[in-house]
Amino acid sequence: MNIDIKEKNKKPLMQREEFIGKISFKGPMPSRTELKKEIAKKLNKKEELIIIRKINPFYGKESADVYGFVYNNKKALEELEEDYMKKRNSEKKEAEEGSEQKKPEEEKQPKKAEEKPNKEKEFKEEPKPDEKDNEPKEETVENKDE
């Protein structure tokens, strides 16, 4: 993978540096974590301070444009960056940690056999009304005049 940083803009009030670059790669598109490692090497910064905002791959080519930020410190990153973007940039690590944590819990708990609801019990048949009840009732009208 080859990374070419085209543009860097310092944003001192935001305590970060904005970068725009172009990557070229062989085979499938590299993940965000792989890109963060390579960008960290290229810019001589810590990997956890880098946020990749956008990756724009070119259709049919093994290259893409990359847009992101390098924060000056962890506190600035936590305060300024949105939660979904932090999650997106650390998604692989959390997914691996989460799957490792879930496995021991699943092994500890015995598997419960799934109980299928008995449909016959759920739908009780109502008793059929008698035929006499279905016949129309004859109403007698009493004449008071008679």
Summary of the structure (lengths in Angstrom):
residues: 146
radius of gyration: 34.0
end to end distance: 109.6
largest distance: 113.5
contacts: 300
relative contact order: 0.12
helix: 40%
strand: 25%
